[in-house]
Amino acid sequence: MATKKGTGKSVPDPAESEKRDLAQELERAGGRLHSLFVQLPHKLGVSRSDALLMHSQIDDGARVKSLPYWMFVISSCGIATLGLIINSPAVIIGAMLVSPLMAPIIGLGMSVAISDVYLGLKSGLNIVLSSVVAVLTAAAITYIVPINELTPEILSRTSPTFLDLFIALFCGLVAALSSVRSDGEAIMSSVAPGAAIGVALMPPICVVGYGLGTGFTSSIMWGAFLLFVTNLSAIIMVSSVFYYFVYEGYNIQKLIRLLTGRREKSEPLFRLLGRQEWWIRLNESIGSGKRFLFPVILLALISYPLISSLAYLKEKIDIQNYVSQELNGVQGMSLIRGTDGLVFDRDDVKGTIVYSSAELPGADFQDRLNQDIESKFPEYRASITLVRIARESDLSNLRKTQELSLETSPETFHDAIRNRHATELVERAQSLLNARFPDSAGIILETRLIYSTDGMDRVLVDFAGDPMPRETLKILEETLTRALQALKGDLRSVELNRAASVRETFLCDTRARREIWQKQWSSDLQRLRSNPYLKLQISHSGATELLGPSRDLSESIASRITIEEVNGRDCRIERAYSR
């Protein structure tokens, strides 16, 4: 307060007056907003009996001892986990539609809104148990299923950002709206499937189970768990605010007392808690303001990792774009495995970029690229490896390399580099295929790479195993194709051909049968030469002269052949593949 000179009268300070006016204006705006929202029950046509019915139905949906609920949890988890493994969005959407997790989460939101502590306890316990059951179910399925590949559907749920929080906020509002009753009827039940798909509660928790089933992969488990908690907290926050205004015009405690008698008759847990002093004090201590602290604190806790994840995602995209821009500036360069194969940690970026080009870039091109990345993004250390592979024209030149001399033709050195890169690609493809090929499907015998002008185009795989349905074979081909696309992004397909059984018996008591075996023996030796992961076990009776060692058989190949003679009257050979 200021005093005017010569008059002795005090005049208001303009700054204080401005603050007071602003506070009054905000208070009036808040009052108008509150008066607008308190009309929500009237606008939605929610009567007192409808409010009681909504509470009763949500209370029933949060029960822990409901057998159909747990059957739906396990079924939806199984569907979601298999959909994630086979990378099928349609199957995952089906799991979202049948998932019952929304009911207890909405119940937790309502408990916050109306201070129904028992509903909150029951809903929270249900959510925890449901999450544990879902994680264990997903882990068991992942452990049993032989195909364990990080599909795009799995990876998309391991890096949540702040944008996912906003999606969950809107979907939480839709989920709360879908429970509204007017004249005893659900007026917005048609939006419930959309809310279930938008929030997607079950897939993230199944990805947590996937990470557990594949050997406790912490990065996958943490990212998916953060996404689940994000969806959970957003739904609780929005639904609690929504239900607060729906029930604000009613005597909430009277509504709860009407349900107390029913709970005492049907729920032993409620009767047990009602006799505990700490439970009575807890109910009395939770006031209208304290009950909203839980979702607010939960949102605050997850906001930092979500914002950090969004910033990290932006930096990752910026680095990928920068590397792509630098590589595209090299004339004649064609990327086979581009920046999608880069691996990012919090402080470094590494990986291998595979390309083909008409000419070799400078010897220091790789070092300069890494130095430029570290200069432009100083918080990262770059260790990117550039690998050049042969084109079809290069491979035709390789056939002539034995006729050339390094001293007489400088191009021969380039051919040697191309030959080495092509050999490395074959070895890496064989290693990846043998690692991903399930034991239940059989043994890989031989791998052939088909090249086009841009590099590797198709991979033909002969395997030994039992006959399998065409649908299963197709799924396995698609899985192996996606795995090999890490080596070559535009690989068209992996084609599987069943060439033999894992274990076969050959008779050698006639000349014709001995000739059949000798052809098979030559074929098996050739497969051992081309496939370093293949092993051969042979047991025979009376066929020693038919199993003589080949003169050009190396020691490494001979070490992968086991021959055992057994007693028997007939000339018989039993051959089995292993790895």
Contacts in CASP RR format, 6 or more apart in sequence:
PFRMAT RR
TARGET T0000
AUTHOR 0000-0000-0000
METHOD contacts of the structure
MODEL  1
MATKKGTGKSVPDPAESEKRDLAQELERAGGRLHSLFVQLPHKLGVSRSD
ALLMHSQIDDGARVKSLPYWMFVISSCGIATLGLIINSPAVIIGAMLVSP
LMAPIIGLGMSVAISDVYLGLKSGLNIVLSSVVAVLTAAAITYIVPINEL
TPEILSRTSPTFLDLFIALFCGLVAALSSVRSDGEAIMSSVAPGAAIGVA
LMPPICVVGYGLGTGFTSSIMWGAFLLFVTNLSAIIMVSSVFYYFVYEGY
NIQKLIRLLTGRREKSEPLFRLLGRQEWWIRLNESIGSGKRFLFPVILLA
LISYPLISSLAYLKEKIDIQNYVSQELNGVQGMSLIRGTDGLVFDRDDVK
GTIVYSSAELPGADFQDRLNQDIESKFPEYRASITLVRIARESDLSNLRK
TQELSLETSPETFHDAIRNRHATELVERAQSLLNARFPDSAGIILETRLI
YSTDGMDRVLVDFAGDPMPRETLKILEETLTRALQALKGDLRSVELNRAA
SVRETFLCDTRARREIWQKQWSSDLQRLRSNPYLKLQISHSGATELLGPS
RDLSESIASRITIEEVNGRDCRIERAYSR
1 10 0 8 1.000
1 11 0 8 1.000
1 12 0 8 1.000
1 13 0 8 1.000
1 16 0 8 1.000
2 10 0 8 1.000
2 11 0 8 1.000
2 12 0 8 1.000
2 13 0 8 1.000
3 9 0 8 1.000
3 10 0 8 1.000
3 11 0 8 1.000
4 10 0 8 1.000
4 11 0 8 1.000
37 245 0 8 1.000
37 248 0 8 1.000
38 245 0 8 1.000
38 248 0 8 1.000
38 249 0 8 1.000
40 46 0 8 1.000
40 242 0 8 1.000
40 245 0 8 1.000
40 246 0 8 1.000
41 51 0 8 1.000
41 245 0 8 1.000
41 246 0 8 1.000
41 247 0 8 1.000
41 249 0 8 1.000
44 180 0 8 1.000
44 182 0 8 1.000
44 187 0 8 1.000
44 246 0 8 1.000
45 182 0 8 1.000
45 183 0 8 1.000
45 187 0 8 1.000
46 54 0 8 1.000
46 180 0 8 1.000
46 181 0 8 1.000
46 182 0 8 1.000
46 246 0 8 1.000
47 182 0 8 1.000
47 183 0 8 1.000
48 250 0 8 1.000
49 184 0 8 1.000
50 180 0 8 1.000
50 181 0 8 1.000
50 182 0 8 1.000
50 183 0 8 1.000
50 184 0 8 1.000
51 181 0 8 1.000
51 246 0 8 1.000
51 247 0 8 1.000
51 250 0 8 1.000
51 255 0 8 1.000
52 255 0 8 1.000
52 258 0 8 1.000
53 181 0 8 1.000
53 184 0 8 1.000
54 179 0 8 1.000
54 180 0 8 1.000
54 181 0 8 1.000
54 246 0 8 1.000
55 110 0 8 1.000
55 114 0 8 1.000
55 116 0 8 1.000
55 255 0 8 1.000
55 256 0 8 1.000
55 259 0 8 1.000
56 259 0 8 1.000
57 179 0 8 1.000
57 181 0 8 1.000
58 103 0 8 1.000
58 106 0 8 1.000
58 107 0 8 1.000
58 110 0 8 1.000
58 119 0 8 1.000
58 179 0 8 1.000
59 107 0 8 1.000
59 119 0 8 1.000
59 122 0 8 1.000
59 259 0 8 1.000
61 69 0 8 1.000
61 103 0 8 1.000
61 104 0 8 1.000
61 107 0 8 1.000
62 103 0 8 1.000
62 104 0 8 1.000
62 107 0 8 1.000
62 108 0 8 1.000
62 119 0 8 1.000
62 120 0 8 1.000
62 122 0 8 1.000
62 123 0 8 1.000
62 124 0 8 1.000
62 126 0 8 1.000
63 69 0 8 1.000
63 122 0 8 1.000
63 126 0 8 1.000
63 267 0 8 1.000
64 122 0 8 1.000
64 125 0 8 1.000
64 126 0 8 1.000
64 129 0 8 1.000
69 100 0 8 1.000
69 103 0 8 1.000
70 133 0 8 1.000
72 98 0 8 1.000
72 99 0 8 1.000
72 100 0 8 1.000
73 99 0 8 1.000
73 100 0 8 1.000
73 101 0 8 1.000
73 130 0 8 1.000
73 133 0 8 1.000
73 134 0 8 1.000
73 137 0 8 1.000
74 133 0 8 1.000
74 137 0 8 1.000
75 98 0 8 1.000
76 95 0 8 1.000
76 96 0 8 1.000
76 98 0 8 1.000
76 99 0 8 1.000
76 100 0 8 1.000
76 202 0 8 1.000
77 95 0 8 1.000
77 133 0 8 1.000
77 134 0 8 1.000
77 137 0 8 1.000
77 138 0 8 1.000
77 202 0 8 1.000
77 205 0 8 1.000
77 206 0 8 1.000
78 95 0 8 1.000
78 137 0 8 1.000
78 138 0 8 1.000
78 141 0 8 1.000
78 206 0 8 1.000
79 91 0 8 1.000
79 92 0 8 1.000
79 94 0 8 1.000
79 95 0 8 1.000
79 98 0 8 1.000
80 91 0 8 1.000
80 92 0 8 1.000
80 95 0 8 1.000
80 96 0 8 1.000
80 99 0 8 1.000
80 138 0 8 1.000
80 202 0 8 1.000
80 203 0 8 1.000
80 206 0 8 1.000
81 137 0 8 1.000
81 138 0 8 1.000
81 141 0 8 1.000
81 142 0 8 1.000
81 206 0 8 1.000
81 209 0 8 1.000
81 210 0 8 1.000
82 91 0 8 1.000
82 141 0 8 1.000
82 145 0 8 1.000
83 91 0 8 1.000
83 92 0 8 1.000
83 95 0 8 1.000
83 153 0 8 1.000
84 92 0 8 1.000
84 151 0 8 1.000
84 153 0 8 1.000
84 154 0 8 1.000
84 157 0 8 1.000
84 203 0 8 1.000
84 206 0 8 1.000
84 207 0 8 1.000
84 210 0 8 1.000
85 141 0 8 1.000
85 142 0 8 1.000
85 145 0 8 1.000
85 147 0 8 1.000
85 148 0 8 1.000
85 149 0 8 1.000
85 151 0 8 1.000
85 154 0 8 1.000
85 210 0 8 1.000
86 147 0 8 1.000
86 151 0 8 1.000
86 475 0 8 1.000
86 479 0 8 1.000
87 151 0 8 1.000
87 152 0 8 1.000
87 153 0 8 1.000
87 154 0 8 1.000
87 482 0 8 1.000
88 153 0 8 1.000
89 153 0 8 1.000
92 153 0 8 1.000
92 200 0 8 1.000
92 203 0 8 1.000
93 197 0 8 1.000
95 202 0 8 1.000
95 203 0 8 1.000
95 206 0 8 1.000
96 196 0 8 1.000
96 197 0 8 1.000
96 198 0 8 1.000
96 199 0 8 1.000
96 200 0 8 1.000
96 201 0 8 1.000
96 202 0 8 1.000
96 203 0 8 1.000
97 193 0 8 1.000
97 196 0 8 1.000
97 197 0 8 1.000
99 196 0 8 1.000
99 201 0 8 1.000
99 202 0 8 1.000
100 130 0 8 1.000
101 127 0 8 1.000
101 130 0 8 1.000
101 201 0 8 1.000
101 202 0 8 1.000
101 205 0 8 1.000
102 175 0 8 1.000
102 192 0 8 1.000
102 195 0 8 1.000
102 196 0 8 1.000
102 199 0 8 1.000
102 201 0 8 1.000
102 235 0 8 1.000
104 122 0 8 1.000
104 123 0 8 1.000
104 124 0 8 1.000
104 126 0 8 1.000
104 127 0 8 1.000
104 130 0 8 1.000
105 123 0 8 1.000
105 127 0 8 1.000
105 175 0 8 1.000
105 201 0 8 1.000
105 232 0 8 1.000
105 235 0 8 1.000
105 236 0 8 1.000
105 239 0 8 1.000
106 175 0 8 1.000
106 176 0 8 1.000
106 179 0 8 1.000
106 235 0 8 1.000
106 239 0 8 1.000
107 119 0 8 1.000
107 120 0 8 1.000
107 123 0 8 1.000
107 239 0 8 1.000
108 119 0 8 1.000
108 120 0 8 1.000
108 123 0 8 1.000
108 124 0 8 1.000
108 127 0 8 1.000
108 236 0 8 1.000
109 120 0 8 1.000
109 123 0 8 1.000
109 235 0 8 1.000
109 236 0 8 1.000
109 239 0 8 1.000
109 240 0 8 1.000
109 243 0 8 1.000
109 295 0 8 1.000
110 116 0 8 1.000
110 119 0 8 1.000
110 239 0 8 1.000
110 240 0 8 1.000
110 243 0 8 1.000
111 117 0 8 1.000
111 118 0 8 1.000
111 119 0 8 1.000
111 120 0 8 1.000
111 123 0 8 1.000
112 120 0 8 1.000
112 236 0 8 1.000
112 240 0 8 1.000
112 291 0 8 1.000
112 292 0 8 1.000
112 294 0 8 1.000
112 295 0 8 1.000
113 239 0 8 1.000
113 240 0 8 1.000
113 241 0 8 1.000
113 242 0 8 1.000
113 243 0 8 1.000
113 244 0 8 1.000
113 246 0 8 1.000
113 247 0 8 1.000
113 291 0 8 1.000
114 243 0 8 1.000
114 244 0 8 1.000
114 247 0 8 1.000
114 252 0 8 1.000
114 255 0 8 1.000
114 256 0 8 1.000
115 252 0 8 1.000
115 253 0 8 1.000
115 286 0 8 1.000
115 287 0 8 1.000
115 288 0 8 1.000
115 291 0 8 1.000
116 256 0 8 1.000
117 279 0 8 1.000
117 282 0 8 1.000
117 283 0 8 1.000
117 286 0 8 1.000
118 263 0 8 1.000
118 270 0 8 1.000
118 273 0 8 1.000
121 273 0 8 1.000
122 269 0 8 1.000
127 232 0 8 1.000
131 205 0 8 1.000
131 228 0 8 1.000
134 202 0 8 1.000
134 205 0 8 1.000
134 206 0 8 1.000
134 209 0 8 1.000
135 205 0 8 1.000
135 206 0 8 1.000
135 208 0 8 1.000
135 209 0 8 1.000
135 212 0 8 1.000
136 209 0 8 1.000
138 205 0 8 1.000
138 206 0 8 1.000
138 207 0 8 1.000
138 208 0 8 1.000
138 209 0 8 1.000
138 210 0 8 1.000
138 212 0 8 1.000
138 213 0 8 1.000
139 209 0 8 1.000
139 210 0 8 1.000
139 211 0 8 1.000
139 212 0 8 1.000
139 213 0 8 1.000
140 213 0 8 1.000
142 148 0 8 1.000
142 209 0 8 1.000
142 210 0 8 1.000
142 211 0 8 1.000
142 212 0 8 1.000
142 213 0 8 1.000
142 214 0 8 1.000
143 213 0 8 1.000
146 438 0 8 1.000
146 439 0 8 1.000
146 440 0 8 1.000
146 441 0 8 1.000
147 436 0 8 1.000
147 438 0 8 1.000
147 475 0 8 1.000
147 476 0 8 1.000
147 479 0 8 1.000
148 214 0 8 1.000
149 436 0 8 1.000
149 479 0 8 1.000
149 482 0 8 1.000
149 483 0 8 1.000
150 220 0 8 1.000
151 482 0 8 1.000
153 203 0 8 1.000
154 207 0 8 1.000
154 210 0 8 1.000
154 220 0 8 1.000
157 203 0 8 1.000
157 204 0 8 1.000
157 207 0 8 1.000
157 223 0 8 1.000
157 224 0 8 1.000
157 227 0 8 1.000
158 207 0 8 1.000
158 219 0 8 1.000
158 220 0 8 1.000
158 223 0 8 1.000
158 224 0 8 1.000
158 227 0 8 1.000
159 223 0 8 1.000
159 309 0 8 1.000
159 313 0 8 1.000
160 223 0 8 1.000
160 226 0 8 1.000
160 227 0 8 1.000
160 230 0 8 1.000
160 306 0 8 1.000
160 309 0 8 1.000
161 306 0 8 1.000
161 309 0 8 1.000
161 310 0 8 1.000
161 313 0 8 1.000
162 303 0 8 1.000
162 306 0 8 1.000
162 307 0 8 1.000
162 309 0 8 1.000
162 310 0 8 1.000
163 310 0 8 1.000
164 227 0 8 1.000
164 230 0 8 1.000
164 231 0 8 1.000
164 306 0 8 1.000
165 230 0 8 1.000
165 234 0 8 1.000
165 299 0 8 1.000
165 302 0 8 1.000
165 303 0 8 1.000
165 306 0 8 1.000
167 198 0 8 1.000
168 199 0 8 1.000
168 230 0 8 1.000
168 231 0 8 1.000
168 233 0 8 1.000
168 234 0 8 1.000
168 235 0 8 1.000
169 234 0 8 1.000
169 237 0 8 1.000
169 238 0 8 1.000
171 194 0 8 1.000
171 195 0 8 1.000
171 198 0 8 1.000
171 199 0 8 1.000
171 231 0 8 1.000
171 234 0 8 1.000
171 235 0 8 1.000
172 195 0 8 1.000
172 199 0 8 1.000
172 234 0 8 1.000
172 235 0 8 1.000
172 238 0 8 1.000
172 239 0 8 1.000
173 238 0 8 1.000
173 239 0 8 1.000
173 242 0 8 1.000
174 191 0 8 1.000
174 194 0 8 1.000
174 195 0 8 1.000
175 192 0 8 1.000
175 195 0 8 1.000
175 196 0 8 1.000
175 199 0 8 1.000
175 235 0 8 1.000
175 239 0 8 1.000
176 238 0 8 1.000
176 239 0 8 1.000
176 242 0 8 1.000
176 243 0 8 1.000
177 188 0 8 1.000
177 191 0 8 1.000
177 242 0 8 1.000
178 186 0 8 1.000
178 188 0 8 1.000
178 189 0 8 1.000
178 191 0 8 1.000
178 192 0 8 1.000
178 195 0 8 1.000
179 186 0 8 1.000
180 186 0 8 1.000
180 187 0 8 1.000
180 188 0 8 1.000
180 246 0 8 1.000
181 187 0 8 1.000
199 231 0 8 1.000
199 235 0 8 1.000
200 231 0 8 1.000
201 228 0 8 1.000
201 231 0 8 1.000
201 232 0 8 1.000
204 224 0 8 1.000
204 225 0 8 1.000
204 227 0 8 1.000
204 228 0 8 1.000
204 231 0 8 1.000
205 224 0 8 1.000
205 225 0 8 1.000
205 228 0 8 1.000
207 220 0 8 1.000
207 221 0 8 1.000
207 223 0 8 1.000
207 224 0 8 1.000
208 220 0 8 1.000
208 221 0 8 1.000
208 224 0 8 1.000
208 225 0 8 1.000
208 228 0 8 1.000
209 221 0 8 1.000
210 220 0 8 1.000
210 224 0 8 1.000
211 217 0 8 1.000
211 220 0 8 1.000
211 221 0 8 1.000
211 224 0 8 1.000
212 221 0 8 1.000
214 220 0 8 1.000
226 302 0 8 1.000
226 305 0 8 1.000
226 306 0 8 1.000
226 309 0 8 1.000
229 298 0 8 1.000
229 302 0 8 1.000
230 302 0 8 1.000
230 306 0 8 1.000
232 298 0 8 1.000
233 295 0 8 1.000
233 298 0 8 1.000
233 299 0 8 1.000
233 302 0 8 1.000
234 299 0 8 1.000
236 294 0 8 1.000
236 295 0 8 1.000
236 298 0 8 1.000
237 295 0 8 1.000
237 296 0 8 1.000
237 298 0 8 1.000
237 299 0 8 1.000
240 291 0 8 1.000
240 292 0 8 1.000
240 295 0 8 1.000
247 255 0 8 1.000
263 270 0 8 1.000
264 270 0 8 1.000
264 271 0 8 1.000
273 279 0 8 1.000
274 280 0 8 1.000
312 344 0 8 1.000
312 346 0 8 1.000
315 377 0 8 1.000
315 379 0 8 1.000
315 380 0 8 1.000
316 344 0 8 1.000
318 377 0 8 1.000
319 339 0 8 1.000
319 342 0 8 1.000
319 344 0 8 1.000
319 349 0 8 1.000
319 373 0 8 1.000
319 377 0 8 1.000
319 380 0 8 1.000
320 339 0 8 1.000
320 340 0 8 1.000
320 342 0 8 1.000
322 373 0 8 1.000
322 376 0 8 1.000
322 377 0 8 1.000
323 339 0 8 1.000
323 342 0 8 1.000
323 353 0 8 1.000
323 369 0 8 1.000
323 373 0 8 1.000
323 384 0 8 1.000
324 335 0 8 1.000
324 338 0 8 1.000
324 339 0 8 1.000
326 369 0 8 1.000
326 372 0 8 1.000
327 333 0 8 1.000
327 335 0 8 1.000
327 338 0 8 1.000
327 353 0 8 1.000
327 355 0 8 1.000
330 357 0 8 1.000
330 361 0 8 1.000
330 365 0 8 1.000
332 357 0 8 1.000
332 358 0 8 1.000
332 359 0 8 1.000
333 355 0 8 1.000
333 356 0 8 1.000
333 357 0 8 1.000
333 361 0 8 1.000
334 355 0 8 1.000
334 356 0 8 1.000
334 357 0 8 1.000
334 454 0 8 1.000
335 353 0 8 1.000
335 354 0 8 1.000
335 355 0 8 1.000
336 354 0 8 1.000
336 355 0 8 1.000
336 356 0 8 1.000
336 389 0 8 1.000
336 454 0 8 1.000
336 455 0 8 1.000
336 456 0 8 1.000
336 487 0 8 1.000
336 488 0 8 1.000
336 489 0 8 1.000
336 490 0 8 1.000
337 352 0 8 1.000
337 353 0 8 1.000
337 354 0 8 1.000
337 355 0 8 1.000
337 486 0 8 1.000
337 487 0 8 1.000
337 488 0 8 1.000
337 489 0 8 1.000
338 353 0 8 1.000
338 354 0 8 1.000
338 355 0 8 1.000
338 489 0 8 1.000
339 353 0 8 1.000
340 489 0 8 1.000
341 351 0 8 1.000
341 352 0 8 1.000
341 353 0 8 1.000
341 486 0 8 1.000
342 349 0 8 1.000
342 350 0 8 1.000
342 351 0 8 1.000
342 353 0 8 1.000
342 384 0 8 1.000
343 349 0 8 1.000
343 350 0 8 1.000
343 351 0 8 1.000
347 379 0 8 1.000
347 380 0 8 1.000
347 381 0 8 1.000
348 380 0 8 1.000
348 381 0 8 1.000
348 382 0 8 1.000
348 383 0 8 1.000
349 373 0 8 1.000
349 380 0 8 1.000
349 381 0 8 1.000
349 382 0 8 1.000
349 383 0 8 1.000
349 384 0 8 1.000
350 382 0 8 1.000
350 383 0 8 1.000
350 384 0 8 1.000
350 385 0 8 1.000
351 383 0 8 1.000
351 384 0 8 1.000
351 385 0 8 1.000
352 384 0 8 1.000
352 385 0 8 1.000
352 386 0 8 1.000
352 387 0 8 1.000
353 384 0 8 1.000
353 385 0 8 1.000
353 386 0 8 1.000
353 387 0 8 1.000
354 387 0 8 1.000
354 388 0 8 1.000
354 389 0 8 1.000
354 425 0 8 1.000
354 487 0 8 1.000
354 488 0 8 1.000
355 386 0 8 1.000
355 387 0 8 1.000
355 388 0 8 1.000
355 389 0 8 1.000
356 388 0 8 1.000
356 389 0 8 1.000
356 390 0 8 1.000
356 391 0 8 1.000
356 454 0 8 1.000
356 455 0 8 1.000
357 388 0 8 1.000
360 388 0 8 1.000
360 414 0 8 1.000
360 417 0 8 1.000
361 386 0 8 1.000
365 386 0 8 1.000
366 384 0 8 1.000
366 385 0 8 1.000
366 386 0 8 1.000
369 382 0 8 1.000
369 384 0 8 1.000
369 386 0 8 1.000
370 382 0 8 1.000
370 383 0 8 1.000
370 384 0 8 1.000
371 382 0 8 1.000
373 380 0 8 1.000
373 382 0 8 1.000
373 384 0 8 1.000
374 380 0 8 1.000
374 381 0 8 1.000
374 382 0 8 1.000
387 421 0 8 1.000
387 424 0 8 1.000
388 417 0 8 1.000
388 418 0 8 1.000
388 421 0 8 1.000
389 418 0 8 1.000
389 421 0 8 1.000
389 422 0 8 1.000
389 425 0 8 1.000
389 455 0 8 1.000
389 456 0 8 1.000
390 398 0 8 1.000
390 418 0 8 1.000
390 419 0 8 1.000
390 421 0 8 1.000
390 422 0 8 1.000
390 451 0 8 1.000
390 455 0 8 1.000
391 451 0 8 1.000
391 453 0 8 1.000
391 454 0 8 1.000
391 455 0 8 1.000
392 451 0 8 1.000
392 452 0 8 1.000
392 453 0 8 1.000
392 455 0 8 1.000
393 453 0 8 1.000
394 415 0 8 1.000
394 418 0 8 1.000
394 422 0 8 1.000
395 418 0 8 1.000
395 422 0 8 1.000
395 451 0 8 1.000
397 411 0 8 1.000
397 415 0 8 1.000
397 418 0 8 1.000
398 415 0 8 1.000
398 418 0 8 1.000
398 419 0 8 1.000
398 422 0 8 1.000
400 415 0 8 1.000
401 412 0 8 1.000
401 415 0 8 1.000
401 416 0 8 1.000
401 419 0 8 1.000
404 411 0 8 1.000
404 412 0 8 1.000
404 415 0 8 1.000
405 412 0 8 1.000
406 412 0 8 1.000
406 413 0 8 1.000
406 416 0 8 1.000
425 449 0 8 1.000
425 456 0 8 1.000
425 487 0 8 1.000
426 447 0 8 1.000
426 449 0 8 1.000
428 487 0 8 1.000
429 447 0 8 1.000
429 449 0 8 1.000
429 456 0 8 1.000
429 459 0 8 1.000
429 484 0 8 1.000
429 487 0 8 1.000
430 444 0 8 1.000
430 447 0 8 1.000
430 531 0 8 1.000
430 532 0 8 1.000
430 533 0 8 1.000
431 533 0 8 1.000
432 483 0 8 1.000
432 484 0 8 1.000
432 486 0 8 1.000
432 487 0 8 1.000
433 444 0 8 1.000
433 447 0 8 1.000
433 459 0 8 1.000
433 461 0 8 1.000
433 480 0 8 1.000
433 483 0 8 1.000
433 484 0 8 1.000
433 494 0 8 1.000
434 444 0 8 1.000
434 533 0 8 1.000
434 579 0 8 1.000
436 479 0 8 1.000
436 480 0 8 1.000
436 483 0 8 1.000
437 443 0 8 1.000
437 444 0 8 1.000
437 461 0 8 1.000
437 463 0 8 1.000
437 480 0 8 1.000
438 476 0 8 1.000
441 463 0 8 1.000
441 465 0 8 1.000
441 468 0 8 1.000
441 476 0 8 1.000
442 463 0 8 1.000
442 464 0 8 1.000
442 465 0 8 1.000
442 466 0 8 1.000
442 502 0 8 1.000
443 463 0 8 1.000
443 464 0 8 1.000
443 465 0 8 1.000
443 502 0 8 1.000
443 534 0 8 1.000
443 577 0 8 1.000
443 578 0 8 1.000
443 579 0 8 1.000
444 461 0 8 1.000
444 462 0 8 1.000
444 463 0 8 1.000
444 531 0 8 1.000
444 533 0 8 1.000
444 534 0 8 1.000
444 579 0 8 1.000
445 462 0 8 1.000
445 463 0 8 1.000
445 464 0 8 1.000
445 499 0 8 1.000
445 500 0 8 1.000
445 527 0 8 1.000
445 531 0 8 1.000
445 534 0 8 1.000
445 577 0 8 1.000
446 461 0 8 1.000
446 462 0 8 1.000
446 499 0 8 1.000
446 527 0 8 1.000
446 530 0 8 1.000
446 531 0 8 1.000
447 459 0 8 1.000
447 460 0 8 1.000
447 461 0 8 1.000
447 462 0 8 1.000
447 530 0 8 1.000
447 531 0 8 1.000
448 459 0 8 1.000
448 460 0 8 1.000
448 461 0 8 1.000
449 456 0 8 1.000
449 458 0 8 1.000
449 459 0 8 1.000
449 460 0 8 1.000
450 456 0 8 1.000
450 457 0 8 1.000
450 458 0 8 1.000
450 459 0 8 1.000
450 460 0 8 1.000
451 457 0 8 1.000
454 490 0 8 1.000
455 488 0 8 1.000
456 487 0 8 1.000
456 488 0 8 1.000
456 491 0 8 1.000
457 491 0 8 1.000
457 492 0 8 1.000
458 491 0 8 1.000
458 492 0 8 1.000
458 493 0 8 1.000
458 494 0 8 1.000
458 495 0 8 1.000
459 480 0 8 1.000
459 484 0 8 1.000
459 491 0 8 1.000
459 493 0 8 1.000
459 494 0 8 1.000
459 495 0 8 1.000
460 495 0 8 1.000
460 497 0 8 1.000
461 480 0 8 1.000
461 494 0 8 1.000
461 495 0 8 1.000
461 496 0 8 1.000
461 497 0 8 1.000
462 497 0 8 1.000
462 498 0 8 1.000
462 499 0 8 1.000
463 496 0 8 1.000
463 497 0 8 1.000
463 498 0 8 1.000
463 499 0 8 1.000
464 498 0 8 1.000
464 499 0 8 1.000
464 500 0 8 1.000
464 501 0 8 1.000
464 502 0 8 1.000
464 577 0 8 1.000
465 498 0 8 1.000
465 500 0 8 1.000
465 501 0 8 1.000
465 502 0 8 1.000
466 501 0 8 1.000
466 502 0 8 1.000
467 498 0 8 1.000
468 476 0 8 1.000
468 498 0 8 1.000
473 496 0 8 1.000
476 496 0 8 1.000
477 493 0 8 1.000
477 494 0 8 1.000
477 495 0 8 1.000
477 496 0 8 1.000
480 494 0 8 1.000
480 496 0 8 1.000
481 491 0 8 1.000
481 493 0 8 1.000
481 494 0 8 1.000
484 491 0 8 1.000
484 494 0 8 1.000
485 491 0 8 1.000
500 577 0 8 1.000
502 576 0 8 1.000
502 577 0 8 1.000
503 574 0 8 1.000
503 575 0 8 1.000
503 576 0 8 1.000
503 577 0 8 1.000
504 574 0 8 1.000
504 575 0 8 1.000
504 576 0 8 1.000
505 572 0 8 1.000
505 573 0 8 1.000
505 574 0 8 1.000
505 575 0 8 1.000
506 513 0 8 1.000
506 516 0 8 1.000
506 517 0 8 1.000
506 520 0 8 1.000
506 572 0 8 1.000
506 573 0 8 1.000
506 574 0 8 1.000
506 575 0 8 1.000
507 513 0 8 1.000
507 570 0 8 1.000
507 571 0 8 1.000
507 572 0 8 1.000
507 573 0 8 1.000
508 514 0 8 1.000
508 517 0 8 1.000
508 542 0 8 1.000
508 543 0 8 1.000
508 546 0 8 1.000
508 571 0 8 1.000
508 572 0 8 1.000
508 573 0 8 1.000
509 570 0 8 1.000
509 571 0 8 1.000
514 546 0 8 1.000
517 543 0 8 1.000
517 546 0 8 1.000
517 573 0 8 1.000
518 546 0 8 1.000
520 575 0 8 1.000
521 546 0 8 1.000
521 547 0 8 1.000
524 536 0 8 1.000
524 575 0 8 1.000
525 550 0 8 1.000
525 553 0 8 1.000
525 557 0 8 1.000
527 534 0 8 1.000
528 534 0 8 1.000
528 536 0 8 1.000
528 557 0 8 1.000
528 560 0 8 1.000
528 561 0 8 1.000
529 557 0 8 1.000
532 556 0 8 1.000
533 579 0 8 1.000
534 560 0 8 1.000
534 577 0 8 1.000
534 579 0 8 1.000
535 560 0 8 1.000
535 561 0 8 1.000
535 562 0 8 1.000
535 577 0 8 1.000
535 578 0 8 1.000
535 579 0 8 1.000
536 560 0 8 1.000
536 561 0 8 1.000
536 562 0 8 1.000
536 575 0 8 1.000
536 576 0 8 1.000
536 577 0 8 1.000
536 578 0 8 1.000
537 562 0 8 1.000
537 564 0 8 1.000
537 575 0 8 1.000
537 576 0 8 1.000
537 577 0 8 1.000
537 578 0 8 1.000
538 547 0 8 1.000
538 561 0 8 1.000
538 562 0 8 1.000
538 563 0 8 1.000
538 564 0 8 1.000
538 573 0 8 1.000
538 574 0 8 1.000
538 575 0 8 1.000
538 576 0 8 1.000
539 563 0 8 1.000
539 564 0 8 1.000
539 565 0 8 1.000
539 566 0 8 1.000
539 573 0 8 1.000
539 574 0 8 1.000
540 546 0 8 1.000
540 547 0 8 1.000
540 563 0 8 1.000
540 564 0 8 1.000
540 565 0 8 1.000
540 566 0 8 1.000
540 571 0 8 1.000
540 572 0 8 1.000
540 573 0 8 1.000
540 574 0 8 1.000
541 565 0 8 1.000
541 566 0 8 1.000
541 567 0 8 1.000
541 568 0 8 1.000
541 569 0 8 1.000
541 570 0 8 1.000
541 571 0 8 1.000
541 572 0 8 1.000
542 565 0 8 1.000
542 568 0 8 1.000
542 571 0 8 1.000
542 572 0 8 1.000
543 571 0 8 1.000
543 572 0 8 1.000
543 573 0 8 1.000
544 565 0 8 1.000
546 573 0 8 1.000
547 563 0 8 1.000
547 573 0 8 1.000
549 558 0 8 1.000
END
